Amino acid sequence: MVWTAHDENDDEIRYAVYFRGEHEREWKLLKENLEQKFYSWDTTALPDGAYYLKVVATDAGSNPPALALKTERQSERFEVDNTPPMVEDIKVAPASGKMTGGHPASFTAHDATSAIERAQYSLDGGDWVLVAPSSGISDGLVEHYEFSLPSLTPGEHTIAVRVYDRFENVGSGKTTFTVPDAKP
């Protein structure tokens, strides 16, 4: 996070950064005695949810206690989302009742707190291929995907799926299926 501050008589300003969850009353100190107007905060230790930040600035180091000034600013509400989306029900079906030609595939992705942004599949360790959701737009907490795989040779195959939410958390899954030999 980055902020701006200015002291009219060029006193040295020090900063303290605090945070609190949306329904919490008390601020928790993250870092104090900062000289820079920025702070990098690793939020991966926080549970998902809404949070606020507060920066307190003071020129106490340049002034006697009676003349020292202090001010603070609070951020807008922001979301922390560290949990990846889930991929479920990966299915590959035979084409037209037989495992020849294109193969219908499907899966469902869901995320508890943020919208699904995009999904991809990889067949047998090949390149990742972007897949559109059945609704046409990736914008929900739950998205269903239906698409066709290319014609496949007989034998075992693996389809891997990865799904990203709007915070770039990645969830994945895979399933293995078998294409039978063509009947003579």
Rosetta constraint file for C-alpha pairs under 8 A:
AtomPair CA 1 CA 38 HARMONIC 5.48 0.50
AtomPair CA 1 CA 39 HARMONIC 5.35 0.50
AtomPair CA 1 CA 40 HARMONIC 6.18 0.50
AtomPair CA 1 CA 41 HARMONIC 7.67 0.50
AtomPair CA 2 CA 37 HARMONIC 5.89 0.50
AtomPair CA 2 CA 38 HARMONIC 4.27 0.50
AtomPair CA 2 CA 39 HARMONIC 6.63 0.50
AtomPair CA 3 CA 37 HARMONIC 5.53 0.50
AtomPair CA 3 CA 38 HARMONIC 6.28 0.50
AtomPair CA 4 CA 37 HARMONIC 6.40 0.50
AtomPair CA 5 CA 37 HARMONIC 7.63 0.50
AtomPair CA 5 CA 57 HARMONIC 7.99 0.50
AtomPair CA 6 CA 10 HARMONIC 7.65 0.50
AtomPair CA 7 CA 11 HARMONIC 5.98 0.50
AtomPair CA 7 CA 12 HARMONIC 7.89 0.50
AtomPair CA 7 CA 13 HARMONIC 7.49 0.50
AtomPair CA 11 CA 59 HARMONIC 6.01 0.50
AtomPair CA 11 CA 62 HARMONIC 5.68 0.50
AtomPair CA 12 CA 59 HARMONIC 5.74 0.50
AtomPair CA 12 CA 61 HARMONIC 6.70 0.50
AtomPair CA 12 CA 62 HARMONIC 5.95 0.50
AtomPair CA 13 CA 35 HARMONIC 6.86 0.50
AtomPair CA 13 CA 57 HARMONIC 6.38 0.50
AtomPair CA 13 CA 58 HARMONIC 5.48 0.50
AtomPair CA 13 CA 59 HARMONIC 4.65 0.50
AtomPair CA 13 CA 60 HARMONIC 7.69 0.50
AtomPair CA 13 CA 61 HARMONIC 7.50 0.50
AtomPair CA 14 CA 32 HARMONIC 7.94 0.50
AtomPair CA 14 CA 33 HARMONIC 5.39 0.50
AtomPair CA 14 CA 34 HARMONIC 5.41 0.50
AtomPair CA 14 CA 35 HARMONIC 5.19 0.50
AtomPair CA 14 CA 36 HARMONIC 7.91 0.50
AtomPair CA 14 CA 57 HARMONIC 5.74 0.50
AtomPair CA 14 CA 58 HARMONIC 5.53 0.50
AtomPair CA 14 CA 59 HARMONIC 6.47 0.50
AtomPair CA 14 CA 61 HARMONIC 7.76 0.50
AtomPair CA 15 CA 32 HARMONIC 6.06 0.50
AtomPair CA 15 CA 33 HARMONIC 5.50 0.50
AtomPair CA 15 CA 34 HARMONIC 4.87 0.50
AtomPair CA 15 CA 35 HARMONIC 6.51 0.50
AtomPair CA 15 CA 36 HARMONIC 7.84 0.50
AtomPair CA 15 CA 37 HARMONIC 7.73 0.50
AtomPair CA 15 CA 55 HARMONIC 6.59 0.50
AtomPair CA 15 CA 56 HARMONIC 5.50 0.50
AtomPair CA 15 CA 57 HARMONIC 4.57 0.50
AtomPair CA 15 CA 58 HARMONIC 6.53 0.50
AtomPair CA 16 CA 29 HARMONIC 7.46 0.50
AtomPair CA 16 CA 30 HARMONIC 7.61 0.50
AtomPair CA 16 CA 31 HARMONIC 5.65 0.50
AtomPair CA 16 CA 32 HARMONIC 4.00 0.50
AtomPair CA 16 CA 33 HARMONIC 5.94 0.50
AtomPair CA 16 CA 34 HARMONIC 6.33 0.50
AtomPair CA 16 CA 55 HARMONIC 5.70 0.50
AtomPair CA 16 CA 56 HARMONIC 5.13 0.50
AtomPair CA 16 CA 57 HARMONIC 6.66 0.50
AtomPair CA 17 CA 29 HARMONIC 6.16 0.50
AtomPair CA 17 CA 30 HARMONIC 5.48 0.50
AtomPair CA 17 CA 31 HARMONIC 5.36 0.50
AtomPair CA 17 CA 32 HARMONIC 6.30 0.50
AtomPair CA 17 CA 53 HARMONIC 7.08 0.50
AtomPair CA 17 CA 54 HARMONIC 5.73 0.50
AtomPair CA 17 CA 55 HARMONIC 4.66 0.50
AtomPair CA 17 CA 56 HARMONIC 6.47 0.50
AtomPair CA 18 CA 27 HARMONIC 5.79 0.50
AtomPair CA 18 CA 28 HARMONIC 5.26 0.50
AtomPair CA 18 CA 29 HARMONIC 4.40 0.50
AtomPair CA 18 CA 30 HARMONIC 5.17 0.50
AtomPair CA 18 CA 31 HARMONIC 7.19 0.50
AtomPair CA 18 CA 53 HARMONIC 5.65 0.50
AtomPair CA 18 CA 54 HARMONIC 5.04 0.50
AtomPair CA 18 CA 55 HARMONIC 6.45 0.50
AtomPair CA 19 CA 27 HARMONIC 5.46 0.50
AtomPair CA 19 CA 28 HARMONIC 5.33 0.50
AtomPair CA 19 CA 29 HARMONIC 6.66 0.50
AtomPair CA 19 CA 30 HARMONIC 6.89 0.50
AtomPair CA 19 CA 51 HARMONIC 7.00 0.50
AtomPair CA 19 CA 52 HARMONIC 5.62 0.50
AtomPair CA 19 CA 53 HARMONIC 4.43 0.50
AtomPair CA 19 CA 54 HARMONIC 6.14 0.50
AtomPair CA 20 CA 24 HARMONIC 6.03 0.50
AtomPair CA 20 CA 25 HARMONIC 7.36 0.50
AtomPair CA 20 CA 26 HARMONIC 6.59 0.50
AtomPair CA 20 CA 27 HARMONIC 5.06 0.50
AtomPair CA 20 CA 28 HARMONIC 6.12 0.50
AtomPair CA 20 CA 51 HARMONIC 5.75 0.50
AtomPair CA 20 CA 52 HARMONIC 5.57 0.50
AtomPair CA 20 CA 53 HARMONIC 6.74 0.50
AtomPair CA 21 CA 49 HARMONIC 7.45 0.50
AtomPair CA 21 CA 50 HARMONIC 6.00 0.50
AtomPair CA 21 CA 51 HARMONIC 4.37 0.50
AtomPair CA 21 CA 52 HARMONIC 6.40 0.50
AtomPair CA 22 CA 49 HARMONIC 7.72 0.50
AtomPair CA 22 CA 50 HARMONIC 5.26 0.50
AtomPair CA 22 CA 51 HARMONIC 5.13 0.50
AtomPair CA 22 CA 52 HARMONIC 6.82 0.50
AtomPair CA 22 CA 77 HARMONIC 7.65 0.50
AtomPair CA 43 CA 80 HARMONIC 7.15 0.50
AtomPair CA 44 CA 82 HARMONIC 6.14 0.50
AtomPair CA 46 CA 80 HARMONIC 7.51 0.50
AtomPair CA 46 CA 82 HARMONIC 7.97 0.50
AtomPair CA 47 CA 80 HARMONIC 7.42 0.50
AtomPair CA 47 CA 81 HARMONIC 7.63 0.50
AtomPair CA 47 CA 82 HARMONIC 7.36 0.50
AtomPair CA 48 CA 79 HARMONIC 7.39 0.50
AtomPair CA 48 CA 80 HARMONIC 5.10 0.50
AtomPair CA 48 CA 81 HARMONIC 4.74 0.50
AtomPair CA 48 CA 82 HARMONIC 6.13 0.50
AtomPair CA 48 CA 83 HARMONIC 7.11 0.50
AtomPair CA 48 CA 113 HARMONIC 7.66 0.50
AtomPair CA 49 CA 79 HARMONIC 5.64 0.50
AtomPair CA 49 CA 80 HARMONIC 5.40 0.50
AtomPair CA 49 CA 81 HARMONIC 6.74 0.50
AtomPair CA 49 CA 113 HARMONIC 7.91 0.50
AtomPair CA 50 CA 77 HARMONIC 6.40 0.50
AtomPair CA 50 CA 78 HARMONIC 5.54 0.50
AtomPair CA 50 CA 79 HARMONIC 4.56 0.50
AtomPair CA 50 CA 80 HARMONIC 6.29 0.50
AtomPair CA 51 CA 77 HARMONIC 5.72 0.50
AtomPair CA 51 CA 78 HARMONIC 5.48 0.50
AtomPair CA 51 CA 79 HARMONIC 6.26 0.50
AtomPair CA 51 CA 80 HARMONIC 7.27 0.50
AtomPair CA 52 CA 74 HARMONIC 6.97 0.50
AtomPair CA 52 CA 75 HARMONIC 5.69 0.50
AtomPair CA 52 CA 76 HARMONIC 6.40 0.50
AtomPair CA 52 CA 77 HARMONIC 5.19 0.50
AtomPair CA 52 CA 78 HARMONIC 6.45 0.50
AtomPair CA 53 CA 74 HARMONIC 5.73 0.50
AtomPair CA 53 CA 75 HARMONIC 5.19 0.50
AtomPair CA 53 CA 76 HARMONIC 7.84 0.50
AtomPair CA 54 CA 72 HARMONIC 6.81 0.50
AtomPair CA 54 CA 73 HARMONIC 5.57 0.50
AtomPair CA 54 CA 74 HARMONIC 4.29 0.50
AtomPair CA 54 CA 75 HARMONIC 6.15 0.50
AtomPair CA 55 CA 72 HARMONIC 5.47 0.50
AtomPair CA 55 CA 73 HARMONIC 5.44 0.50
AtomPair CA 55 CA 74 HARMONIC 6.56 0.50
AtomPair CA 56 CA 70 HARMONIC 6.98 0.50
AtomPair CA 56 CA 71 HARMONIC 5.74 0.50
AtomPair CA 56 CA 72 HARMONIC 4.21 0.50
AtomPair CA 56 CA 73 HARMONIC 6.66 0.50
AtomPair CA 57 CA 70 HARMONIC 5.58 0.50
AtomPair CA 57 CA 71 HARMONIC 5.39 0.50
AtomPair CA 57 CA 72 HARMONIC 6.06 0.50
AtomPair CA 58 CA 68 HARMONIC 7.12 0.50
AtomPair CA 58 CA 69 HARMONIC 5.62 0.50
AtomPair CA 58 CA 70 HARMONIC 4.30 0.50
AtomPair CA 58 CA 71 HARMONIC 6.59 0.50
AtomPair CA 59 CA 63 HARMONIC 6.64 0.50
AtomPair CA 59 CA 68 HARMONIC 5.72 0.50
AtomPair CA 59 CA 69 HARMONIC 5.75 0.50
AtomPair CA 59 CA 70 HARMONIC 6.80 0.50
AtomPair CA 60 CA 64 HARMONIC 6.91 0.50
AtomPair CA 60 CA 65 HARMONIC 6.60 0.50
AtomPair CA 60 CA 67 HARMONIC 7.97 0.50
AtomPair CA 60 CA 68 HARMONIC 4.66 0.50
AtomPair CA 60 CA 69 HARMONIC 6.58 0.50
AtomPair CA 60 CA 70 HARMONIC 7.80 0.50
AtomPair CA 62 CA 68 HARMONIC 7.67 0.50
AtomPair CA 63 CA 67 HARMONIC 5.87 0.50
AtomPair CA 63 CA 68 HARMONIC 5.24 0.50
AtomPair CA 64 CA 68 HARMONIC 6.10 0.50
AtomPair CA 81 CA 113 HARMONIC 6.93 0.50
AtomPair CA 81 CA 114 HARMONIC 7.41 0.50
AtomPair CA 81 CA 167 HARMONIC 6.76 0.50
AtomPair CA 81 CA 169 HARMONIC 7.97 0.50
AtomPair CA 82 CA 167 HARMONIC 7.98 0.50
AtomPair CA 82 CA 169 HARMONIC 6.64 0.50
AtomPair CA 83 CA 111 HARMONIC 7.96 0.50
AtomPair CA 83 CA 169 HARMONIC 6.58 0.50
AtomPair CA 84 CA 111 HARMONIC 6.98 0.50
AtomPair CA 84 CA 164 HARMONIC 7.45 0.50
AtomPair CA 84 CA 165 HARMONIC 7.07 0.50
AtomPair CA 84 CA 169 HARMONIC 4.64 0.50
AtomPair CA 84 CA 170 HARMONIC 5.08 0.50
AtomPair CA 84 CA 171 HARMONIC 5.06 0.50
AtomPair CA 85 CA 109 HARMONIC 6.60 0.50
AtomPair CA 85 CA 110 HARMONIC 5.51 0.50
AtomPair CA 85 CA 111 HARMONIC 4.39 0.50
AtomPair CA 85 CA 112 HARMONIC 7.43 0.50
AtomPair CA 85 CA 116 HARMONIC 7.43 0.50
AtomPair CA 85 CA 163 HARMONIC 6.64 0.50
AtomPair CA 85 CA 164 HARMONIC 6.79 0.50
AtomPair CA 85 CA 165 HARMONIC 6.39 0.50
AtomPair CA 85 CA 169 HARMONIC 6.98 0.50
AtomPair CA 85 CA 170 HARMONIC 6.35 0.50
AtomPair CA 85 CA 171 HARMONIC 4.89 0.50
AtomPair CA 86 CA 109 HARMONIC 5.54 0.50
AtomPair CA 86 CA 110 HARMONIC 5.38 0.50
AtomPair CA 86 CA 111 HARMONIC 6.28 0.50
AtomPair CA 86 CA 163 HARMONIC 7.80 0.50
AtomPair CA 86 CA 171 HARMONIC 5.46 0.50
AtomPair CA 86 CA 172 HARMONIC 6.98 0.50
AtomPair CA 87 CA 107 HARMONIC 6.99 0.50
AtomPair CA 87 CA 108 HARMONIC 5.88 0.50
AtomPair CA 87 CA 109 HARMONIC 4.60 0.50
AtomPair CA 87 CA 110 HARMONIC 6.81 0.50
AtomPair CA 87 CA 161 HARMONIC 7.55 0.50
AtomPair CA 87 CA 162 HARMONIC 7.61 0.50
AtomPair CA 87 CA 163 HARMONIC 7.25 0.50
AtomPair CA 87 CA 171 HARMONIC 6.46 0.50
AtomPair CA 87 CA 172 HARMONIC 5.90 0.50
AtomPair CA 87 CA 173 HARMONIC 5.80 0.50
AtomPair CA 88 CA 107 HARMONIC 5.95 0.50
AtomPair CA 88 CA 108 HARMONIC 5.24 0.50
AtomPair CA 88 CA 109 HARMONIC 6.25 0.50
AtomPair CA 88 CA 173 HARMONIC 7.40 0.50
AtomPair CA 89 CA 106 HARMONIC 7.46 0.50
AtomPair CA 89 CA 107 HARMONIC 5.10 0.50
AtomPair CA 89 CA 108 HARMONIC 6.15 0.50
AtomPair CA 90 CA 105 HARMONIC 7.35 0.50
AtomPair CA 90 CA 106 HARMONIC 5.71 0.50
AtomPair CA 90 CA 107 HARMONIC 4.35 0.50
AtomPair CA 90 CA 108 HARMONIC 7.26 0.50
AtomPair CA 90 CA 173 HARMONIC 7.71 0.50
AtomPair CA 90 CA 174 HARMONIC 7.00 0.50
AtomPair CA 90 CA 175 HARMONIC 6.46 0.50
AtomPair CA 91 CA 105 HARMONIC 5.47 0.50
AtomPair CA 91 CA 106 HARMONIC 5.30 0.50
AtomPair CA 91 CA 107 HARMONIC 6.36 0.50
AtomPair CA 91 CA 175 HARMONIC 7.48 0.50
AtomPair CA 92 CA 103 HARMONIC 6.53 0.50
AtomPair CA 92 CA 104 HARMONIC 5.79 0.50
AtomPair CA 92 CA 105 HARMONIC 4.33 0.50
AtomPair CA 92 CA 106 HARMONIC 6.68 0.50
AtomPair CA 92 CA 177 HARMONIC 7.22 0.50
AtomPair CA 93 CA 97 HARMONIC 7.86 0.50
AtomPair CA 93 CA 99 HARMONIC 7.57 0.50
AtomPair CA 93 CA 103 HARMONIC 5.88 0.50
AtomPair CA 93 CA 104 HARMONIC 5.41 0.50
AtomPair CA 93 CA 105 HARMONIC 6.36 0.50
AtomPair CA 94 CA 98 HARMONIC 4.77 0.50
AtomPair CA 94 CA 99 HARMONIC 4.23 0.50
AtomPair CA 94 CA 100 HARMONIC 6.99 0.50
AtomPair CA 94 CA 103 HARMONIC 5.54 0.50
AtomPair CA 94 CA 104 HARMONIC 6.93 0.50
AtomPair CA 95 CA 99 HARMONIC 5.45 0.50
AtomPair CA 95 CA 100 HARMONIC 5.96 0.50
AtomPair CA 95 CA 101 HARMONIC 6.16 0.50
AtomPair CA 95 CA 102 HARMONIC 5.79 0.50
AtomPair CA 95 CA 103 HARMONIC 4.79 0.50
AtomPair CA 95 CA 104 HARMONIC 6.42 0.50
AtomPair CA 99 CA 103 HARMONIC 7.00 0.50
AtomPair CA 99 CA 179 HARMONIC 5.51 0.50
AtomPair CA 99 CA 180 HARMONIC 6.64 0.50
AtomPair CA 100 CA 151 HARMONIC 6.38 0.50
AtomPair CA 100 CA 152 HARMONIC 7.06 0.50
AtomPair CA 100 CA 179 HARMONIC 7.80 0.50
AtomPair CA 100 CA 182 HARMONIC 7.80 0.50
AtomPair CA 101 CA 150 HARMONIC 6.91 0.50
AtomPair CA 101 CA 151 HARMONIC 4.42 0.50
AtomPair CA 101 CA 152 HARMONIC 7.09 0.50
AtomPair CA 102 CA 148 HARMONIC 5.83 0.50
AtomPair CA 102 CA 149 HARMONIC 5.37 0.50
AtomPair CA 102 CA 150 HARMONIC 4.78 0.50
AtomPair CA 102 CA 151 HARMONIC 4.71 0.50
AtomPair CA 102 CA 152 HARMONIC 7.60 0.50
AtomPair CA 103 CA 148 HARMONIC 5.31 0.50
AtomPair CA 103 CA 149 HARMONIC 4.96 0.50
AtomPair CA 103 CA 150 HARMONIC 6.60 0.50
AtomPair CA 103 CA 151 HARMONIC 6.91 0.50
AtomPair CA 104 CA 146 HARMONIC 7.13 0.50
AtomPair CA 104 CA 147 HARMONIC 5.87 0.50
AtomPair CA 104 CA 148 HARMONIC 4.52 0.50
AtomPair CA 104 CA 149 HARMONIC 6.27 0.50
AtomPair CA 105 CA 146 HARMONIC 5.77 0.50
AtomPair CA 105 CA 147 HARMONIC 5.42 0.50
AtomPair CA 105 CA 148 HARMONIC 5.77 0.50
AtomPair CA 105 CA 149 HARMONIC 6.66 0.50
AtomPair CA 106 CA 144 HARMONIC 7.45 0.50
AtomPair CA 106 CA 145 HARMONIC 5.29 0.50
AtomPair CA 106 CA 146 HARMONIC 4.37 0.50
AtomPair CA 106 CA 147 HARMONIC 6.37 0.50
AtomPair CA 107 CA 144 HARMONIC 6.06 0.50
AtomPair CA 107 CA 145 HARMONIC 5.41 0.50
AtomPair CA 107 CA 146 HARMONIC 6.92 0.50
AtomPair CA 108 CA 142 HARMONIC 7.24 0.50
AtomPair CA 108 CA 143 HARMONIC 5.86 0.50
AtomPair CA 108 CA 144 HARMONIC 4.45 0.50
AtomPair CA 108 CA 145 HARMONIC 6.14 0.50
AtomPair CA 109 CA 116 HARMONIC 7.48 0.50
AtomPair CA 109 CA 142 HARMONIC 5.70 0.50
AtomPair CA 109 CA 143 HARMONIC 5.33 0.50
AtomPair CA 109 CA 144 HARMONIC 6.39 0.50
AtomPair CA 109 CA 163 HARMONIC 7.07 0.50
AtomPair CA 110 CA 116 HARMONIC 7.02 0.50
AtomPair CA 110 CA 141 HARMONIC 5.38 0.50
AtomPair CA 110 CA 142 HARMONIC 4.23 0.50
AtomPair CA 110 CA 143 HARMONIC 6.38 0.50
AtomPair CA 111 CA 115 HARMONIC 6.73 0.50
AtomPair CA 111 CA 116 HARMONIC 6.79 0.50
AtomPair CA 111 CA 141 HARMONIC 5.17 0.50
AtomPair CA 111 CA 142 HARMONIC 6.60 0.50
AtomPair CA 111 CA 165 HARMONIC 7.27 0.50
AtomPair CA 112 CA 141 HARMONIC 6.68 0.50
AtomPair CA 113 CA 141 HARMONIC 7.11 0.50
AtomPair CA 114 CA 140 HARMONIC 7.80 0.50
AtomPair CA 114 CA 141 HARMONIC 6.08 0.50
AtomPair CA 114 CA 165 HARMONIC 6.24 0.50
AtomPair CA 114 CA 166 HARMONIC 6.28 0.50
AtomPair CA 114 CA 167 HARMONIC 7.63 0.50
AtomPair CA 115 CA 138 HARMONIC 7.42 0.50
AtomPair CA 115 CA 139 HARMONIC 5.31 0.50
AtomPair CA 115 CA 140 HARMONIC 4.75 0.50
AtomPair CA 115 CA 141 HARMONIC 4.62 0.50
AtomPair CA 115 CA 142 HARMONIC 7.62 0.50
AtomPair CA 115 CA 165 HARMONIC 5.64 0.50
AtomPair CA 115 CA 166 HARMONIC 5.86 0.50
AtomPair CA 116 CA 138 HARMONIC 5.83 0.50
AtomPair CA 116 CA 139 HARMONIC 5.94 0.50
AtomPair CA 116 CA 140 HARMONIC 5.88 0.50
AtomPair CA 116 CA 141 HARMONIC 5.88 0.50
AtomPair CA 116 CA 142 HARMONIC 7.05 0.50
AtomPair CA 116 CA 143 HARMONIC 7.01 0.50
AtomPair CA 116 CA 163 HARMONIC 7.24 0.50
AtomPair CA 116 CA 164 HARMONIC 6.04 0.50
AtomPair CA 116 CA 165 HARMONIC 4.28 0.50
AtomPair CA 116 CA 166 HARMONIC 6.21 0.50
AtomPair CA 117 CA 138 HARMONIC 5.34 0.50
AtomPair CA 117 CA 139 HARMONIC 6.45 0.50
AtomPair CA 117 CA 163 HARMONIC 7.67 0.50
AtomPair CA 117 CA 164 HARMONIC 5.59 0.50
AtomPair CA 117 CA 165 HARMONIC 4.87 0.50
AtomPair CA 117 CA 166 HARMONIC 5.21 0.50
AtomPair CA 118 CA 130 HARMONIC 7.50 0.50
AtomPair CA 118 CA 131 HARMONIC 7.51 0.50
AtomPair CA 118 CA 132 HARMONIC 7.59 0.50
AtomPair CA 118 CA 138 HARMONIC 6.29 0.50
AtomPair CA 118 CA 163 HARMONIC 5.90 0.50
AtomPair CA 118 CA 164 HARMONIC 5.43 0.50
AtomPair CA 118 CA 165 HARMONIC 7.06 0.50
AtomPair CA 119 CA 130 HARMONIC 5.97 0.50
AtomPair CA 119 CA 131 HARMONIC 5.61 0.50
AtomPair CA 119 CA 132 HARMONIC 7.24 0.50
AtomPair CA 119 CA 161 HARMONIC 7.24 0.50
AtomPair CA 119 CA 162 HARMONIC 5.80 0.50
AtomPair CA 119 CA 163 HARMONIC 4.32 0.50
AtomPair CA 119 CA 164 HARMONIC 6.33 0.50
AtomPair CA 120 CA 128 HARMONIC 5.85 0.50
AtomPair CA 120 CA 129 HARMONIC 5.11 0.50
AtomPair CA 120 CA 130 HARMONIC 4.36 0.50
AtomPair CA 120 CA 131 HARMONIC 5.39 0.50
AtomPair CA 120 CA 161 HARMONIC 5.76 0.50
AtomPair CA 120 CA 162 HARMONIC 5.48 0.50
AtomPair CA 120 CA 163 HARMONIC 6.49 0.50
AtomPair CA 121 CA 128 HARMONIC 5.40 0.50
AtomPair CA 121 CA 129 HARMONIC 5.30 0.50
AtomPair CA 121 CA 130 HARMONIC 6.74 0.50
AtomPair CA 121 CA 131 HARMONIC 7.20 0.50
AtomPair CA 121 CA 159 HARMONIC 6.71 0.50
AtomPair CA 121 CA 160 HARMONIC 5.53 0.50
AtomPair CA 121 CA 161 HARMONIC 4.39 0.50
AtomPair CA 121 CA 162 HARMONIC 6.40 0.50
AtomPair CA 122 CA 126 HARMONIC 5.43 0.50
AtomPair CA 122 CA 127 HARMONIC 5.77 0.50
AtomPair CA 122 CA 128 HARMONIC 4.71 0.50
AtomPair CA 122 CA 129 HARMONIC 6.31 0.50
AtomPair CA 122 CA 159 HARMONIC 5.74 0.50
AtomPair CA 122 CA 160 HARMONIC 5.19 0.50
AtomPair CA 122 CA 161 HARMONIC 6.50 0.50
AtomPair CA 123 CA 127 HARMONIC 7.56 0.50
AtomPair CA 123 CA 128 HARMONIC 7.95 0.50
AtomPair CA 123 CA 157 HARMONIC 7.30 0.50
AtomPair CA 123 CA 158 HARMONIC 5.94 0.50
AtomPair CA 123 CA 159 HARMONIC 4.64 0.50
AtomPair CA 123 CA 160 HARMONIC 6.50 0.50
AtomPair CA 124 CA 157 HARMONIC 5.87 0.50
AtomPair CA 124 CA 158 HARMONIC 5.03 0.50
AtomPair CA 124 CA 159 HARMONIC 6.18 0.50
AtomPair CA 124 CA 160 HARMONIC 7.87 0.50
AtomPair CA 125 CA 158 HARMONIC 7.74 0.50
AtomPair CA 125 CA 159 HARMONIC 7.96 0.50
AtomPair CA 125 CA 160 HARMONIC 7.82 0.50
AtomPair CA 131 CA 145 HARMONIC 7.29 0.50
AtomPair CA 131 CA 147 HARMONIC 7.35 0.50
AtomPair CA 132 CA 136 HARMONIC 5.97 0.50
AtomPair CA 132 CA 137 HARMONIC 7.08 0.50
AtomPair CA 132 CA 138 HARMONIC 7.40 0.50
AtomPair CA 132 CA 145 HARMONIC 6.72 0.50
AtomPair CA 133 CA 137 HARMONIC 6.28 0.50
AtomPair CA 133 CA 138 HARMONIC 6.26 0.50
AtomPair CA 133 CA 143 HARMONIC 6.11 0.50
AtomPair CA 133 CA 144 HARMONIC 5.64 0.50
AtomPair CA 133 CA 145 HARMONIC 4.54 0.50
AtomPair CA 133 CA 146 HARMONIC 7.03 0.50
AtomPair CA 134 CA 143 HARMONIC 7.49 0.50
AtomPair CA 134 CA 144 HARMONIC 5.76 0.50
AtomPair CA 134 CA 145 HARMONIC 5.23 0.50
AtomPair CA 134 CA 146 HARMONIC 6.16 0.50
AtomPair CA 135 CA 143 HARMONIC 7.73 0.50
AtomPair CA 135 CA 144 HARMONIC 7.71 0.50
AtomPair CA 138 CA 143 HARMONIC 6.98 0.50
AtomPair CA 152 CA 179 HARMONIC 7.25 0.50
AtomPair CA 153 CA 179 HARMONIC 6.91 0.50
AtomPair CA 154 CA 178 HARMONIC 7.19 0.50
AtomPair CA 154 CA 179 HARMONIC 4.60 0.50
AtomPair CA 154 CA 180 HARMONIC 5.22 0.50
AtomPair CA 154 CA 181 HARMONIC 5.11 0.50
AtomPair CA 154 CA 182 HARMONIC 7.47 0.50
AtomPair CA 155 CA 178 HARMONIC 5.32 0.50
AtomPair CA 155 CA 179 HARMONIC 5.08 0.50
AtomPair CA 155 CA 180 HARMONIC 6.23 0.50
AtomPair CA 155 CA 181 HARMONIC 7.37 0.50
AtomPair CA 156 CA 176 HARMONIC 6.90 0.50
AtomPair CA 156 CA 177 HARMONIC 5.75 0.50
AtomPair CA 156 CA 178 HARMONIC 4.30 0.50
AtomPair CA 156 CA 179 HARMONIC 6.36 0.50
AtomPair CA 157 CA 176 HARMONIC 5.62 0.50
AtomPair CA 157 CA 177 HARMONIC 5.47 0.50
AtomPair CA 157 CA 178 HARMONIC 6.03 0.50
AtomPair CA 157 CA 179 HARMONIC 7.60 0.50
AtomPair CA 158 CA 174 HARMONIC 6.89 0.50
AtomPair CA 158 CA 175 HARMONIC 5.76 0.50
AtomPair CA 158 CA 176 HARMONIC 4.31 0.50
AtomPair CA 158 CA 177 HARMONIC 6.40 0.50
AtomPair CA 159 CA 174 HARMONIC 5.54 0.50
AtomPair CA 159 CA 175 HARMONIC 5.66 0.50
AtomPair CA 159 CA 176 HARMONIC 6.43 0.50
AtomPair CA 160 CA 172 HARMONIC 7.23 0.50
AtomPair CA 160 CA 173 HARMONIC 5.80 0.50
AtomPair CA 160 CA 174 HARMONIC 4.18 0.50
AtomPair CA 160 CA 175 HARMONIC 6.72 0.50
AtomPair CA 161 CA 172 HARMONIC 5.40 0.50
AtomPair CA 161 CA 173 HARMONIC 5.33 0.50
AtomPair CA 161 CA 174 HARMONIC 5.98 0.50
AtomPair CA 162 CA 170 HARMONIC 6.56 0.50
AtomPair CA 162 CA 171 HARMONIC 5.60 0.50
AtomPair CA 162 CA 172 HARMONIC 4.20 0.50
AtomPair CA 162 CA 173 HARMONIC 6.63 0.50
AtomPair CA 163 CA 170 HARMONIC 5.56 0.50
AtomPair CA 163 CA 171 HARMONIC 5.26 0.50
AtomPair CA 163 CA 172 HARMONIC 6.21 0.50
AtomPair CA 164 CA 168 HARMONIC 5.35 0.50
AtomPair CA 164 CA 169 HARMONIC 5.53 0.50
AtomPair CA 164 CA 170 HARMONIC 4.65 0.50
AtomPair CA 164 CA 171 HARMONIC 6.58 0.50
AtomPair CA 165 CA 169 HARMONIC 5.56 0.50
AtomPair CA 165 CA 170 HARMONIC 6.82 0.50
